[in-house]
Amino acid sequence: MKYILLLIGLWIPSWLFCQNDQPAPLGSEEDLYERYRLAEQMVMSNIQRDNQKALAYTDSLIIIASLAGNDSLRQRASYLRAGTYRQLGKYEEALDLLDSYTRHVRAQNDTAQLIRALTLTGANYLRMGENLTAQVYLMEALELAEITQAKSFIAQISNTIAVNFRAIGQLEETKFYLQKSFDMADELGNGPVQVMALNGLGLIYRDQDSLTKAQDIFEKALKIAEETDFLVGIATQSRNLGVIAQRRGKLSTAETY
């Protein structure tokens, strides 16, 4: 479980907070818009490296949005602040902000942002151990992703749903959603998400004492990680293979991994 969460924790911030469309220019207040854009970039660049700095820049975003009198930008700033709170383990504070943001994007009929908001909400509940509540939000996000054929979302949300199912011991459902995640990521050529899905599958088989099956999966994951230069994936799958070798008494091979 902890190794799946390690990988999930790495990709959730990046894909949840990216967007193709930038906020609309603020007319004659272009300087405020440029300041907002730059502050948003600073949040994004620090959200995993320096949480406190990212949080400070979300303060700047809120101030700039208020000066511009733009509620959409203020809501966006609150959403980024919620993401930073999640990284800091302040899940309740994150959920308070996400509730407002979710209502805002629903009213705006912004499906892509609604999917992100629901997924981040579910991820917060997952971290809090409220798995049934997490599942409600994650399933709605997945349904919207499937309706809009947002394949990247489908791959990533399915992985998070699998993590949630594994946490409550429903392994067959876990396997189903991990396979769903892998298949979609394979179609998209998204190596890191493929590796994450295979990582989860391999851990299940390893813990069920299906070491040969687990080894095959981890080797496949390692190959994809190396081909896509996914360094965290390379490290994690090398460790997984080392554990398999250790359990089989192949200590020299284990040490190499």
C-alpha positions in Angstrom: 0.0 0.0 0.0 2.6 2.5 1.0 4.5 2.1 -2.3 1.4 2.7 -4.3 0.7 5.8 -2.2 4.3 6.9 -2.8 3.8 6.9 -6.5 0.2 8.3 -6.4 1.5 11.2 -4.3 3.9 12.1 -7.0 1.6 12.5 -9.9 -1.6 13.8 -8.3 -0.3 17.4 -7.9 1.0 17.8 -11.4 -2.0 16.5 -13.4 -4.6 17.9 -11.1 -3.3 21.4 -11.3 -2.4 21.7 -14.9 -4.8 23.2 -17.4 -4.7 24.0 -21.1 -6.5 27.3 -20.9 -5.0 30.2 -19.0 -7.3 32.7 -17.1 -8.8 35.3 -19.4 -6.8 38.6 -19.5 -8.1 41.3 -17.2 -8.6 43.9 -19.8 -6.8 47.1 -18.9 -5.4 45.4 -15.8 -3.0 43.3 -17.8 -0.3 43.9 -15.2 -2.4 42.2 -12.6 -3.0 39.3 -14.9 0.7 38.9 -15.6 1.4 39.0 -11.8 -1.2 36.3 -11.3 0.3 34.1 -14.0 3.7 34.4 -12.6 2.6 33.7 -9.0 0.6 30.7 -10.3 3.8 29.4 -11.9 5.6 29.8 -8.6 2.9 27.8 -6.8 3.2 25.0 -9.4 7.0 24.9 -9.2 7.1 24.7 -5.4 4.0 22.6 -4.5 6.1 19.5 -4.1 9.5 21.0 -3.3 8.7 23.8 -0.8 5.2 23.7 0.6 5.5 26.8 2.7 6.7 28.8 -0.3 3.9 27.5 -2.4 1.4 28.5 0.3 2.8 32.0 0.4 2.3 32.3 -3.4 -1.3 31.2 -3.1 -1.7 34.2 -0.7 -0.4 36.4 -3.5 -2.9 34.8 -5.9 -5.8 35.5 -3.7 -4.7 39.2 -3.2 -4.2 39.7 -6.9 -7.6 38.1 -7.8 -9.3 40.4 -5.2 -7.6 43.5 -6.6 -8.8 42.4 -10.1 -12.3 41.7 -8.8 -12.3 38.4 -10.6 -14.1 35.6 -8.7 -12.9 32.9 -11.1 -9.3 33.7 -10.4 -10.0 33.8 -6.7 -11.6 30.4 -6.8 -8.6 29.1 -8.8 -6.3 30.4 -6.2 -8.3 28.7 -3.5 -8.1 25.4 -5.4 -4.3 25.7 -5.7 -4.2 26.5 -2.0 -6.2 23.3 -1.3 -3.6 21.3 -3.2 -0.9 22.8 -1.1 -2.8 22.0 2.1 -3.0 18.4 0.9 0.8 18.3 0.6 1.1 19.6 4.1 -1.4 17.0 5.5 -4.0 19.7 6.3 -6.8 17.7 4.8 -9.7 19.4 6.5 -8.5 22.8 5.4 -8.1 21.5 1.9 -11.7 20.1 1.9 -13.2 23.4 3.0 -11.6 25.2 0.0 -12.5 22.4 -2.4 -16.1 22.4 -1.4 -16.4 26.1 -2.6 -14.4 25.4 -5.7 -16.4 22.4 -6.7 -19.7 24.3 -6.4 -18.1 27.1 -8.5 -17.0 24.9 -11.4 -20.3 23.0 -11.3 -22.1 26.3 -11.8 -19.7 27.2 -14.6 -20.2 23.8 -16.3 -16.5 23.4 -16.4 -16.2 19.6 -16.6 -12.5 19.3 -16.7 -12.0 21.4 -13.6 -14.9 19.6 -11.9 -13.1 16.3 -12.5 -9.9 17.7 -11.0 -11.8 19.0 -8.0 -13.6 15.8 -7.3 -10.5 13.7 -7.7 -8.5 16.0 -5.3 -11.4 15.8 -2.8 -11.4 12.0 -3.0 -7.7 11.9 -2.6 -8.0 14.0 0.6 -10.6 11.7 2.0 -8.5 8.7 1.1 -5.5 10.1 3.1 -7.9 10.7 6.0 -8.9 7.0 5.9 -12.5 7.9 5.0 -12.5 5.4 2.1 -16.3 5.2 1.4 -16.6 9.0 1.1 -13.5 9.0 -1.1 -15.0 6.5 -3.4 -18.1 8.6 -3.9 -16.0 11.5 -5.2 -13.6 9.4 -7.2 -16.4 7.5 -8.9 -18.2 10.7 -9.9 -14.9 12.0 -11.3 -14.4 8.7 -13.3 -17.9 8.8 -14.6 -17.4 12.4 -15.9 -14.1 11.4 -17.4 -15.7 8.5 -19.3 -18.6 10.6 -20.5 -16.2 13.2 -21.9 -13.7 10.5 -23.1 -10.9 12.2 -21.1 -8.6 9.2 -21.4 -5.7 10.7 -19.3 -8.1 11.4 -16.5 -9.6 7.9 -16.8 -6.1 6.3 -16.5 -5.1 8.4 -13.5 -8.4 8.3 -11.6 -8.7 4.5 -12.1 -5.3 4.2 -10.4 -6.5 6.2 -7.4 -9.7 4.2 -7.1 -7.6 1.1 -7.1 -5.6 2.4 -4.2 -8.8 3.1 -2.3 -10.1 -0.4 -3.0 -6.9 -2.0 -1.8 -7.1 0.0 1.4 -10.4 -1.7 2.3 -9.2 -5.1 1.2 -11.2 -5.5 -2.0 -8.4 -7.0 -4.1 -10.4 -8.1 -7.1 -11.8 -4.6 -7.6 -8.3 -3.3 -7.1 -7.0 -5.5 -9.9 -9.8 -4.4 -12.2 -9.1 -0.7 -11.8 -5.4 -1.1 -12.0 -5.8 -3.0 -15.2 -8.2 -0.4 -16.5 -5.6 2.3 -15.6 -2.8 0.4 -17.3 -4.8 -0.3 -20.5 -5.7 3.4 -20.9 -2.2 4.6 -20.1 -0.8 2.1 -22.6 -3.1 3.5 -25.2 -1.9 7.0 -24.4 1.8 6.0 -24.2 1.9 7.4 -20.6 4.8 5.4 -19.1 4.7 6.7 -15.5 1.0 5.8 -15.1 1.6 2.4 -16.7 4.4 1.9 -14.1 2.1 2.9 -11.2 -0.6 0.5 -12.3 1.8 -2.4 -12.7 3.4 -1.5 -9.4 0.0 -2.0 -7.7 -0.7 -5.2 -9.5 2.7 -6.6 -8.7 2.4 -5.8 -5.0 -0.9 -7.7 -4.8 0.5 -10.8 -6.4 3.6 -10.5 -4.3 1.6 -10.4 -1.1 -0.5 -13.4 -2.3 2.8 -15.3 -2.6 2.5 -15.4 -6.4 6.2 -14.5 -6.7 6.6 -15.5 -10.3 3.7 -13.5 -11.4 4.8 -10.5 -9.3 8.3 -10.7 -10.7 7.1 -10.7 -14.3 5.0 -7.6 -13.6 7.8 -5.8 -11.8 10.2 -6.6 -14.7 7.7 -5.2 -17.2 7.3 -2.1 -15.1 11.0 -1.6 -14.8 11.4 -1.9 -18.5 8.8 0.8 -19.1 10.3 3.0 -16.4 13.7 2.8 -18.0 12.3 3.4 -21.5 10.5 6.6 -20.3 13.3 7.7 -18.0 10.9 7.6 -15.0 13.5 7.7 -12.3 11.1 7.1 -9.3 9.7 4.2 -11.2 13.1 2.7 -11.8 14.0 3.0 -8.2 10.7 1.5 -6.9 10.7 -1.4 -9.3 14.3 -2.2 -8.6 13.5 -2.4 -5.0 10.4 -4.6 -5.7 12.6 -7.0 -7.7 15.2 -7.0 -5.0 12.6 -8.0 -2.4 11.4 -10.8 -4.7 15.0 -12.1 -5.1 15.5 -11.8 -1.3 12.4 -13.9 -0.6 13.8 -16.6 -3.0 17.1 -16.6 -1.3 19.0 -15.1 -4.2 20.8 -12.6 -2.1 23.4 -11.6 -4.7 20.7 -10.7 -7.2 18.7 -8.9 -4.4 21.8 -6.8 -3.6 22.2 -5.8 -7.2 18.7 -4.5 -7.5 
